[in-house]
Amino acid sequence: MSRLAGASCALVLASGSLLASEQALVLQTPTGELQGTLTVPADVSKPPVVLIIAGSGPTDRDGNTPLVAGQNDSLKLLAAALRDIGIASVRYDKRGVAASASAAHDESDLRLEHYVQDAASWVTHLANDARFSGVTLLGHSEGSLIGLLAAQHSPVTAFVSIAGPAEQASVALRRQLQGRLPPDLAQRSEAILAALETGRTVRDVPASLLVLYRPSVQPYLVSWFRYTPTIETAKLRVPCLIVQGETDIQVGVADAEKLHAANPRCVLRVIPGMNHVLKTVAADTDQQMASYADPTLPLASELVQVLAQFFDGQPMRAAATAPR
């Protein structure tokens, strides 16, 4: 899968104290340390453990990104919610991000497969930890694709996708850029995208497009564009749950429906009023933007209920109705 495949890794407890229910974990990899947080429920013998994979870009283990002023703490709140229903979790900073920045020495060397191998290594170590009864992969946003791929190469017992895109990343990017660039740049952007989709990098990138297609990030884009989430979802052979927020302005309900159509064995749940950072927020631009930087907003309550039902194995509807 990548240069890291098969490489030895080690999982160790880190020194220092966090909350009483939390422990710092470090995954030792050939290129550096990945920093994580283990959250455990009190007085629960051999709980399941969920590996939480954050979304794209510099999003950290708590669901926060330096690209947005303020914090939303979505994944930190998710870990606490899982703890409260008797489920352990590990969330971590991906290589090159936050406290794991030193594990990625050069952006040009990074590939999506590195993220996948890292997730698979976390799973392998957690699966061998006698404290836990099984490992579930939970991916948020781009983390859903990483989890889908890692689930094919690690001993997971279940998979959960939250706000996971269904489209190939290049298709989604092309759609997002449509009508937003002047004609000359739109033509150049399309040419670059088309080249990257075939595995070819491009040297001559207009200055105004460097934020998207700078030469150092192109190898990663090539690796990312190689995968289509619906195709990978169809390969799942473990119990799976697809969760989508109704007011998510980044990933739509149609994405969740496409993922479910690719693998009808998965359970599909659409959460009314839930947005991309897992909070209950109206479909109002100002409120949406404010929620991305407000850690005081609680998680959508129905999300926690859906996760509790899934882990308890209670009957759930095979598919959710479309939002009104």
Disulfide bonds with the S-S distance in Angstrom:
Cys240-Cys266 1.99
